[in-house]
Amino acid sequence: MGQLNIKDEALIEKVRRLAEKRQTTQTDVLRQLVDEALARDDAEREARRLEKLAAIREITARTAKLFPPGTTSDHSDLYDENGLPK
């Protein structure tokens, strides 16, 4: 099991005070704070991912209108039954 060695006296005092207020241990305070920070970071990352996905979908919806009906992404509309360009 690893060990955490904190040399910042101000931080140690803040963790001690918070542990007293919450009537728990310093380890529990640190565990809760780290868990909260990780959850917040994960939520922010997911929100950014969803924003990017929405932007991509919006671009796709706008650009889809620019292609003629029947156009496909496999380019079969460009070639005849022998594989030659039309």
C-alpha positions in Angstrom: 0.0 0.0 0.0 1.3 3.4 -1.0 1.8 6.3 1.3 1.1 10.0 0.9 3.6 12.4 2.4 2.3 16.0 2.5 4.8 18.6 3.5 2.5 21.7 3.1 1.7 22.7 6.6 -1.2 25.0 5.6 -2.8 22.2 3.6 -2.4 19.8 6.5 -4.1 22.3 8.9 -7.0 22.8 6.5 -7.5 19.0 6.2 -7.4 18.7 9.9 -9.9 21.5 10.4 -12.3 20.0 7.8 -12.0 16.6 9.4 -12.9 18.1 12.8 -15.9 19.9 11.3 -17.1 16.7 9.5 -16.3 14.6 12.6 -14.3 12.2 10.5 -10.6 11.3 9.8 -8.2 13.3 7.7 -8.0 10.2 5.4 -11.8 10.2 4.9 -11.7 13.9 4.2 -9.1 13.5 1.5 -10.9 10.4 0.1 -14.1 12.4 -0.1 -12.5 15.4 -1.7 -10.6 13.3 -4.3 -13.7 11.3 -5.1 -15.7 14.6 -5.6 -13.0 16.1 -7.8 -12.8 12.9 -9.9 -16.6 12.8 -10.3 -16.6 16.5 -11.3 -13.8 16.0 -13.8 -15.5 13.0 -15.3 -18.8 14.9 -15.6 -17.0 17.9 -17.3 -15.2 15.6 -19.7 -18.5 13.9 -20.6 -20.2 17.3 -21.1 -17.5 18.4 -23.4 -17.8 15.1 -25.3 -21.5 15.5 -25.7 -21.0 19.2 -26.8 -18.6 18.0 -29.5 -21.0 15.3 -30.6 -23.9 17.7 -30.9 -21.7 20.1 -32.9 -20.7 17.2 -35.3 -24.4 16.2 -35.6 -25.4 19.8 -36.4 -22.7 20.1 -39.1 -23.8 16.8 -40.5 -27.4 17.8 -40.7 -26.5 21.1 -42.4 -24.1 19.5 -44.9 -26.4 16.6 -45.7 -28.7 19.1 -47.4 -25.9 20.0 -49.9 -25.7 16.6 -51.5 -28.1 15.6 -54.3 -30.7 12.9 -53.4 -29.5 9.4 -53.9 -25.8 10.2 -53.2 -24.2 7.6 -51.1 -20.9 7.5 -49.2 -19.8 4.3 -51.0 -19.5 6.3 -54.3 -21.5 3.6 -56.2 -23.2 6.5 -58.0 -19.9 7.4 -59.6 -19.3 4.0 -61.3 -21.1 1.7 -63.7 -21.8 -2.0 -63.2 -18.3 -2.8 -64.5 -16.6 -0.5 -62.0 -15.8 2.1 -64.6 -16.4 5.8 -64.0 -19.8 7.0 -65.4 
